[in-house]
Amino acid sequence: MCLITLHLKEHPIYKLIVAANRDEFYNRPTAPAHFWEDEPTILAGRDLLKGGTWLGVTKTGKFAALTNFRAPSEMMPKEKSRGEIVSNYLKNQIAPKDYLENIQKDQHLYPGFNILVGNPDDLYYYSNQLPTIEKVTPGTHALSNHLLNTPWPKALKSRSNLRNYVLANKSIDTDVLFDLLTDQEQAPDEQLPDTGIGLNHERLLSPLFIQMPEYGTRSSSVLLIDQNNTITFVERTYQNGAFANEKRFEFQA
């Protein structure tokens, strides 16, 4: 997952609005969003290589989502897979801050990551690039492959677009959120970060929706949780950058 934009609390109908893109190599085996057979309370896509996930929600309204932290030093394999951070939180009955404190103790076992865990009333953020766990405040936030709300062009654009839309509309149209997520405009060179991967790759990875020969946006997810704890989860999957399928779920937490 390379982009998570969320709007927390400040909407008359929805306590939590999430619009996110997962970027990955096209040949990495992946299952689309479904209720897991071995963990039937979890609704999420699944990485079939390591067994974890990048974003999911449970029937009780627990939410978690993860992005990688982009830096050459964080590209080497480590003992644990980042995807298990999301799935283990969703599987277990543990308070979000307590869970992150446990992850913090073993943070060196994972490649660089950012993680959001909790629910609309108690949501937390942690990165193993930071010494502290943060409670997410009401408002609009964006998380790409650096720290929460780092002003990378794609994070600034996605945060601004989501905030402008949700503050101007009482009724939220998931199609509009997906349209926002498919923006393929590259950022100007002078606005690009320098993460050690070279200018050309910085350009190719700067859009909200990435389309490269072997790597790009594999899926987009929209999650809505309203004041009555009705959960709407919609996932669109893509094959080599082209729309492949949509799955929609709605249930009461």
N, C-alpha and C positions, 0 to 999 in steps of 0.2 A: 504494500500500500504506500503510495507516494504523495497522496494529498487527502487530507481530512479537513473539511470546513464544517463548523457547527455553530448553531445559534442556541444559546441557553437562556431559558426563562422569559426573556423580554418579548413575548408574543402572547396575544390574548387567547389563543387556542392551544398552541403547542408549547410544552415545557422544553422539549428538545427537538431540534431539527438538524440532521446530519446529511451532508452531501460529500461523497468520497470517491476517489479513484484508486484502483489497485493497478500498479505497473509491475510487470514481470516478463521474463522471457516467454515467448510464445510456446516453447516446447516443454515448459514445466507442467506436469500433469495436475489438473485442478478439477474439483467438482463444483458445480454451481450451488447457489444458496439452497439449503434444504434443512429440515429437522434431522439431526444426526441419528442414525440407527442405534449407535452405542451410547449416545447421550441425548435422549429425545427432547430434553428441555432446551437444547441449543439450536438456534437458527443461524446458519452461517454457511458461506462457501467453505471449501476445505482444500488445503494443499495436500495432494495425494503422495507427495514425496516424503514429507516429514510428519504429516498427520495433524498439523495445527491449522490456524486460520489467521486472517489479517483484520477481520471485523465481524462482530456477531452480537446477537441479543438473545436473551432467554425468555421463556414464557412468563417469568416473573418480573421482567423489565430490567435485568442487569445488562449493561452494555460495556463493550471493550473494543478498542481499535488500536492499530499499531502502524508505525512507519519505520523504515530504516533510517539511520543517521549516516549521511553520505560523507565519507572521508576515506582516503586510501588506507589509513591504519585500521579501519573498521571493516575492510573487505575480506580479511582472512577468516577462514572457518574457525569457529569456537566450539566448545564442548556441547552447548545447548542451542536449540533452534529458537529463533525469536517468536515464531508462530505459536509455540506452546505457552507463551506468556498470556496471550489472549484466551486460548482454549482452557488453560488451567484455572484462570479466574472465573470463566463462565461455568465451569464444572463444579466449583467448590463453593461452599457456604461460608464466606469470609468477608468481613467488611473491607471495602476498597482500599482504605488507607493502610490497614493491617496487611493486606495482600502485597501492596507495593513496598512496604517495609521489609517483608520477606524477600521480595525480588531484589531489593536494594542490597541485601546481604550477599547475594550471589550474582550481582550485576556483571562482574568480570567474566562470568562464564558465557555471556552472550555477546555477539557482535553488536555494534552500536544500534540503539533503538530509542524510539519515543513510544509511550504507551498512555492511553486514556482508559480508565476503568471507573465503573460506578453506575450511577443512575441519574436521572435529571435533578434529583434533590441532593445528591452527594457524589460529585464527579471530581476525579483527581487526575493529575498529569505527572509523569515521571520520565526522565531520560537518564540512561547510565552515563551520560556526559555531564550530569549535574550532581551536586551534593545533596539536594533537597527534593522533597515531594511537594507539589503545589496543588491547592484546591482550585478548581476552575471557577472563575467568577462569572456572573451573568453577563451576557453580551455575545458578540460574534468573535470567533477565534479560527485561526488557520494553522495547520500543521503539515509541513512538507518534510523534507529530509534534513532539516536542521531543527532547532528548538522551537517550541510553541511560540507562534506569532513573530518568528524571525522574518524581517521584511524582504524576503525573496520576491521577485516579481509575480510568480504564480500564486504565492500565498497572499500578497497584497490584493491582487486582482480577484481571487476567489473569495476572499473575506469581504471585500467591498461589494462585489456582485450579490453575494448571499444576503448581506446586511440590508442593502438597498431594496432587495426584493421582499424580504420577510417583513420589514418595517412598513412597507407600502401596501401589503396585502394581508387581509385577515384570512382569506382562503388560500391555502398553499397547493399549487399544482405541481405534482411530482414531475410532469413532463418539462416544466420550466426549469426545475433544478437539474434535470438531466441535460437540458440544452446548455446550461451554464458549465457543466462538467466537460462538454465536448469541444471547448474552445482550443483550437490548435495554433493560435498565434504565438510565434516565438518572441521572446523579450529582446529589446535592444541590447547590443553587446555591453554598453556602458552600465547597464543595470544588472548584469549577470553576476552571480557569486563566483568565487574561485575556490572550488572544493578539491582541486588537485587532479581533475580528470581531463583537463584540456578544454580549450575554448569551444571547439566544435561540438563536443559532447555536452558542454554547458548549454549551448544553443539548442541542441536537439531535445534536452530534458527540461527546457524552460516552459513549454506550453502546459496548460492544465491537462490536456489530452495528448498523450505521446504516441507517435506512430513512427517506428524505426523498422529496418528490415527484419530483425530478429527479436526485438524487444519493444514493449509499448503497453498501453492501457488495455488490460485484459477484462476488467469489469468496472462498473460504476454502481454505487449503492446509495440509496436514499432511505433514511430512517426518520420517522415522525412518531413522537410520543406526546399525546395530548393531555389535557388537564384531568381527564378521566382514566388515564393510563391505557387508552387504546393505542396499540402499536401497529404502525403501517411500515412494512419493510419491502422495498422494491429493489431488485437487482437486474441490471442489464449487462449481458456478457458480449464480448467482442472477439472475433476471430481475425487475426492479422489486421486489426484496426477497423474491421467492418462489423456492423451490428449482427449479432447471432441470435439472441434470445432475451426474453424478459420474464422474470418471475415475480409475482406479487403475493404478499402475505398480509393478513390483518387479523389481529386477535386481541383479547383483553387480558392485561396482566393482572 
